[in-house]
Amino acid sequence: MKVLLTTIVDNVNYGTYLQGYATVKILQDRGCEVDVLNYTRPHLNRKNMLAKAKSNGLKSYLRGMVTVGLDAYMKYNLKKFLFRKAHTTIGFTDWTKFRETLPEYDLYLVGSDQVWNSTHNHGIDGVFFYEGVNGRKASYASSVGIESFPQEQYAQIKQLLGEFSQISVRESFGVEALKSLGFENVSQVLDPTLMLTGDEWRKVCGKRFKKTEPFLLVYSVEVNRDKETIEIARKIAKERGLKVYLISPYVKFNSKLNVDKLFSMADTDTFLALFSEADYAVVSSFHGTAFAINFGCQFVTVSPERFSTRVQSILKLLKLEDRYVKTIDDVPHSDIDYSEVNKILDANRLEASKVIDNIINY
């Protein structure tokens, strides 16, 4: 079976490329040939980013040139993980023009990440619905990311998703959001990164981290909350006798962060290697949470400023709601019993596998 996968592949974010790879592997393990759309959303393409900077004056434009160049490097640094493991289309930004060149596929699949979050995507993006494409469409673990769609988008979303043979999402909130639009047969499934075990991810990782001391790993996509997140991490680390390491795909300077070891502009393999060895993790992201769970790491998730439904949903599913904290006072003193978590995880992997098989064999 030939499958075309669309998902987000233009972020400076580890989870973006790890979920993309996981979806490809899940399909390849079932004998599918998979192509991934190499799409850059309009608000993130170079031309539009520079135009926005230029509109704010010369200084802004000059800073924008540096930012755009740095952004391109950071994306490449992360993206190479997916691109060396999966076949992708040529890069494009204009969907209407690009879809005219598409060959025929047996299945047009929408993958995980916040593909249906119209706030995150600056509106409804037709690429993530295969708008204008004739053929069988389905979704696996697509993320709505918000509790409900804006009312003015109801009609368009209903029309676009009405063309799908099967719909599955990764959050309970997504199920409810789609039910409110009249879609009753919506499944909640695991994010693809959770369909691979920790041992499988260790085999995928192209790096090994030589651990010399016990450490707590900090990973956050909430830049505005770095200080608060690190304060929580330092207190936990002091109580447990751990060093504090921080990983980021962005440029970071330790003079502002006060951590024991900083992995700035680190690639995706480094992310996997560090999570696989961490004694504890303080995260503020969905995929930070997912990989702490995958590797059986003790952790807390600091509540994100936006789109927190994604994290809350997986923690509720695995009965780990107490790991979701807002302040240092919320941090539980007990450790996670992963024997119970893994039972739930394995049961959900089995159910998700059935959904994937049904999508392929429909």
C-alpha positions as CSV (number, residue, x, y, z in Angstrom):
1,M,0.0,0.0,0.0
2,K,1.2,3.5,-0.9
3,V,0.6,6.0,1.8
4,L,1.0,9.8,1.7
5,L,1.4,11.2,5.2
6,T,0.8,14.9,6.1
7,T,1.9,16.1,9.5
8,I,3.7,19.2,10.9
9,V,7.4,19.1,9.8
10,D,8.4,22.8,10.0
11,N,8.8,23.4,13.8
12,V,11.8,23.9,15.9
13,N,10.6,21.2,18.2
14,Y,11.9,17.6,18.9
15,G,8.4,16.1,19.2
16,T,7.5,17.2,15.7
17,Y,10.1,15.0,14.0
18,L,9.9,12.1,16.5
19,Q,6.1,11.7,16.0
20,G,6.6,11.9,12.3
21,Y,9.2,9.2,12.3
22,A,7.1,7.0,14.7
23,T,4.1,7.2,12.3
24,V,6.3,6.3,9.4
25,K,7.7,3.3,11.2
26,I,4.3,2.1,12.4
27,L,3.2,2.0,8.7
28,Q,6.4,0.5,7.4
29,D,6.2,-2.3,9.9
30,R,2.8,-3.1,8.3
31,G,4.3,-3.2,4.8
32,C,3.4,0.2,3.6
33,E,5.4,2.5,1.4
34,V,5.3,6.0,2.9
35,D,6.0,9.4,1.6
36,V,5.9,12.4,3.9
37,L,4.8,15.8,2.7
38,N,7.6,18.3,3.2
39,Y,5.4,21.3,3.8
40,T,6.2,24.6,5.3
41,R,3.2,26.6,6.6
42,P,2.9,30.1,5.1
43,H,3.5,32.0,8.4
44,L,6.8,30.1,8.8
45,N,8.2,30.4,5.3
46,R,11.3,32.6,4.8
47,K,9.6,35.2,2.6
48,N,6.7,35.9,5.0
49,M,8.9,35.9,8.1
50,L,11.2,38.5,6.5
51,A,8.2,40.6,5.2
52,K,6.8,40.7,8.7
53,A,10.2,41.9,10.1
54,K,10.6,44.5,7.4
55,S,7.3,46.1,8.1
56,N,8.6,47.1,11.5
57,G,11.6,49.0,10.2
58,L,15.2,48.5,9.2
59,K,16.5,47.3,12.5
60,S,13.7,44.8,12.8
61,Y,14.5,43.6,9.2
62,L,18.2,43.1,10.0
63,R,17.4,41.2,13.2
64,G,14.8,39.3,11.1
65,M,17.5,38.2,8.6
66,V,19.6,36.8,11.5
67,T,16.5,35.1,13.0
68,V,15.4,33.5,9.8
69,G,18.9,32.2,9.1
70,L,19.2,30.7,12.6
71,D,15.7,29.3,12.4
72,A,16.5,27.5,9.2
73,Y,19.6,26.0,10.8
74,M,17.8,24.8,13.9
75,K,15.1,23.2,11.8
76,Y,17.7,21.4,9.7
77,N,19.4,20.3,12.8
78,L,16.2,18.6,14.0
79,K,14.7,17.7,10.7
80,K,17.7,15.6,9.5
81,F,16.6,12.9,12.0
82,L,13.3,12.3,10.1
83,F,14.7,12.9,6.6
84,R,17.4,10.3,6.9
85,K,14.8,7.7,8.1
86,A,11.8,8.5,5.8
87,H,11.2,9.3,2.2
88,T,9.8,12.9,1.8
89,T,8.4,14.9,-1.1
90,I,10.2,18.0,-2.4
91,G,9.7,21.0,-0.2
92,F,6.7,23.3,-0.9
93,T,4.6,26.1,0.6
94,D,1.8,26.5,-2.0
95,W,-0.6,23.6,-1.6
96,T,-2.9,24.5,-4.5
97,K,0.0,24.4,-6.9
98,F,1.8,21.4,-5.3
99,R,-1.3,19.1,-5.2
100,E,-1.5,19.3,-9.0
101,T,1.7,17.3,-9.2
102,L,0.8,14.6,-6.7
103,P,0.8,11.0,-7.9
104,E,-2.0,8.7,-6.8
105,Y,-1.8,7.1,-3.4
106,D,-3.9,4.3,-1.8
107,L,-4.3,6.2,1.4
108,Y,-3.9,9.9,2.3
109,L,-3.2,9.9,6.1
110,V,-3.1,12.9,8.4
111,G,-0.7,12.2,11.3
112,S,-0.2,13.4,14.8
113,D,0.8,16.8,16.2
114,Q,-1.4,19.9,16.2
115,V,-2.6,19.6,12.6
116,W,-6.2,20.6,13.4
117,N,-5.3,23.4,15.9
118,S,-6.5,26.4,13.9
119,T,-5.0,28.8,16.5
120,H,-1.6,27.2,16.2
121,N,-1.8,27.0,12.4
122,H,-3.1,30.6,11.9
123,G,-6.3,29.3,10.5
124,I,-7.6,26.1,9.0
125,D,-4.8,24.7,6.8
126,G,-6.1,22.7,3.9
127,V,-2.9,20.6,3.7
128,F,-3.8,18.9,6.9
129,F,-7.2,17.9,5.5
130,Y,-6.0,17.0,2.0
131,E,-8.3,19.7,0.7
132,G,-9.0,19.2,-3.0
133,V,-7.6,15.7,-3.2
134,N,-9.7,12.8,-4.4
135,G,-8.9,9.5,-2.6
136,R,-9.4,7.7,0.7
137,K,-8.5,9.9,3.6
138,A,-8.1,9.0,7.2
139,S,-6.3,10.3,10.4
140,Y,-4.2,8.7,13.1
141,A,-3.8,10.5,16.4
142,S,-4.4,14.0,14.9
143,S,-4.3,16.7,17.5
144,V,-7.0,19.4,17.9
145,G,-4.9,21.0,20.6
146,I,-7.8,23.2,21.8
147,E,-11.0,22.3,23.7
148,S,-13.3,23.5,21.0
149,F,-13.3,24.9,17.5
150,P,-14.2,28.5,16.9
151,Q,-17.9,28.5,15.8
152,E,-17.1,30.4,12.6
153,Q,-15.0,27.4,11.5
154,Y,-17.7,24.7,12.1
155,A,-19.0,24.5,8.5
156,Q,-15.6,24.3,6.9
157,I,-14.2,21.7,9.3
158,K,-17.4,19.6,8.9
159,Q,-17.1,19.7,5.1
160,L,-13.4,18.8,5.1
161,L,-13.6,16.0,7.7
162,G,-16.8,14.7,6.1
163,E,-14.5,13.3,3.4
164,F,-12.6,11.1,5.8
165,S,-13.3,7.3,6.1
166,Q,-11.8,7.1,9.6
167,I,-10.9,9.7,12.2
168,S,-8.8,9.2,15.3
169,V,-7.3,11.8,17.6
170,R,-4.8,11.7,20.5
171,E,-6.8,13.7,23.1
172,S,-10.1,13.1,24.9
173,F,-10.8,16.8,24.3
174,G,-10.4,16.2,20.6
175,V,-13.0,13.5,20.6
176,E,-15.5,15.9,22.3
177,A,-14.6,18.8,20.0
178,L,-15.4,16.6,17.0
179,K,-18.5,15.1,18.5
180,S,-19.8,18.6,18.9
181,L,-19.6,18.9,15.1
182,G,-21.6,15.7,14.6
183,F,-18.7,13.2,14.2
184,E,-19.6,10.2,16.4
185,N,-17.2,7.5,15.3
186,V,-14.0,9.2,16.5
187,S,-11.4,7.1,18.4
188,Q,-8.9,8.3,21.0
189,V,-5.6,6.7,20.4
190,L,-2.0,7.0,21.6
191,D,0.4,9.5,20.1
192,P,2.7,7.5,17.7
193,T,5.7,8.3,19.9
194,L,4.0,6.2,22.6
195,M,3.5,3.3,20.3
196,L,7.2,2.6,20.3
197,T,8.7,1.3,23.6
198,G,11.7,2.8,25.3
199,D,13.9,-0.1,24.1
200,E,12.7,0.6,20.5
201,W,13.6,4.3,20.8
202,R,17.1,3.4,22.2
203,K,17.7,1.4,19.0
204,V,16.5,4.3,16.9
205,C,18.8,6.8,18.6
206,G,21.9,7.5,16.7
207,K,23.9,8.7,19.8
208,R,24.8,7.3,23.1
209,F,25.2,9.6,26.2
210,K,28.1,8.6,28.6
211,K,26.5,9.2,32.0
212,T,29.0,10.2,34.6
213,E,26.6,11.4,37.4
214,P,22.9,11.1,38.2
215,F,20.9,14.0,36.7
216,L,17.6,15.7,36.3
217,L,16.7,16.7,32.8
218,V,14.8,19.9,32.0
219,Y,13.0,20.3,28.7
220,S,10.5,23.0,28.1
221,V,8.8,24.6,25.1
222,E,7.5,27.4,27.4
223,V,10.2,30.0,26.9
224,N,8.4,32.5,29.1
225,R,8.4,30.1,32.0
226,D,12.0,29.0,31.9
227,K,12.9,30.6,35.2
228,E,9.9,29.1,37.0
229,T,10.5,25.6,35.5
230,I,14.2,25.6,36.4
231,E,13.4,26.7,40.0
232,I,11.1,23.7,40.3
233,A,13.8,21.5,38.8
234,R,16.5,22.8,41.1
235,K,14.5,22.2,44.2
236,I,13.7,18.6,43.2
237,A,17.3,18.0,42.2
238,K,18.6,19.2,45.6
239,E,16.2,16.9,47.4
240,R,17.3,13.9,45.3
241,G,21.0,14.7,45.0
242,L,20.9,15.2,41.2
243,K,22.6,17.6,38.8
244,V,20.4,19.8,36.6
245,Y,20.8,19.4,32.8
246,L,18.8,21.4,30.3
247,I,18.2,20.5,26.7
248,S,16.9,22.9,24.0
249,P,16.8,23.1,20.2
250,Y,17.2,26.8,20.6
251,V,20.2,29.0,21.4
252,K,20.5,29.2,25.2
253,F,23.1,30.7,27.5
254,N,23.8,29.2,30.9
255,S,24.4,32.7,32.4
256,K,20.6,33.2,32.2
257,L,19.6,29.7,33.2
258,N,21.8,28.6,36.1
259,V,22.0,24.8,35.3
260,D,24.8,22.4,35.8
261,K,25.0,21.4,32.1
262,L,23.4,23.0,29.1
263,F,22.8,21.2,25.8
264,S,22.0,24.2,23.6
265,M,20.9,23.8,19.9
266,A,21.0,20.0,20.5
267,D,19.8,17.7,17.8
268,T,17.0,15.1,18.0
269,D,19.3,12.1,18.7
270,T,20.7,14.0,21.7
271,F,17.2,14.5,23.0
272,L,16.6,10.8,22.9
273,A,19.9,9.9,24.4
274,L,19.5,12.3,27.4
275,F,15.9,11.2,28.1
276,S,17.0,7.5,28.0
277,E,19.5,8.2,30.8
278,A,17.8,10.8,33.0
279,D,17.0,9.9,36.6
280,Y,14.2,12.6,36.7
281,A,12.7,15.0,34.3
282,V,10.9,18.3,34.6
283,V,9.1,19.0,31.4
284,S,6.7,21.5,30.0
285,S,5.6,19.9,26.7
286,F,3.5,17.0,25.5
287,H,6.4,15.1,23.9
288,G,8.6,15.8,26.9
289,T,5.9,14.1,29.0
290,A,5.6,11.2,26.4
291,F,9.3,10.4,26.4
292,A,9.7,10.6,30.2
293,I,6.9,7.9,30.2
294,N,8.4,5.9,27.4
295,F,11.8,5.6,29.2
296,G,10.2,5.0,32.6
297,C,11.6,8.2,34.1
298,Q,10.3,9.9,37.3
299,F,8.9,13.3,36.2
300,V,6.6,16.2,36.6
301,T,5.0,18.3,33.8
302,V,4.8,22.0,34.5
303,S,1.5,23.2,33.1
304,P,2.0,24.9,29.7
305,E,0.6,28.4,29.1
306,R,-1.3,27.2,26.0
307,F,-2.8,24.0,24.6
308,S,-2.5,22.1,27.9
309,T,-5.3,19.7,27.0
310,R,-2.8,17.5,25.2
311,V,-0.8,16.9,28.3
312,Q,-3.8,16.6,30.6
313,S,-5.3,14.0,28.4
314,I,-2.4,11.6,28.3
315,L,-1.8,12.0,32.1
316,K,-5.4,11.2,32.8
317,L,-5.4,8.2,30.6
318,L,-2.3,6.8,32.4
319,K,-3.6,7.8,35.9
320,L,-0.7,10.2,36.3
321,E,-2.7,13.4,37.0
322,D,-0.6,14.1,40.1
323,R,2.4,14.7,37.8
324,Y,0.8,17.8,36.4
325,V,2.0,20.8,38.5
326,K,1.7,24.5,38.4
327,T,4.1,25.4,41.3
328,I,6.7,23.8,43.4
329,D,4.1,23.1,46.1
330,D,2.3,20.8,43.7
331,V,5.2,18.4,43.2
332,P,4.3,14.9,44.6
333,H,6.9,13.3,46.9
334,S,5.9,9.8,45.8
335,D,7.5,8.0,42.8
336,I,5.6,6.7,39.8
337,D,4.9,2.9,39.9
338,Y,5.6,2.1,36.2
339,S,4.3,-1.4,36.5
340,E,0.8,0.0,36.7
341,V,1.5,2.7,34.0
342,N,2.9,0.1,31.6
343,K,-0.1,-2.1,32.0
344,I,-2.4,0.7,30.9
345,L,0.1,1.8,28.2
346,D,0.3,-1.8,26.7
347,A,-3.5,-2.1,26.7
348,N,-3.8,1.2,24.8
349,R,-1.0,0.2,22.4
350,L,-3.1,-2.9,21.6
351,E,-6.2,-0.9,20.9
352,A,-4.3,1.7,18.9
353,S,-2.8,-1.1,16.8
354,K,-6.3,-2.3,15.9
355,V,-7.2,1.2,14.8
356,I,-4.1,1.4,12.6
357,D,-4.9,-2.0,11.1
358,N,-8.4,-1.0,10.4
359,I,-7.2,2.2,8.6
360,I,-4.9,0.2,6.4
361,N,-7.3,-2.7,5.7
362,Y,-10.4,-0.6,5.3
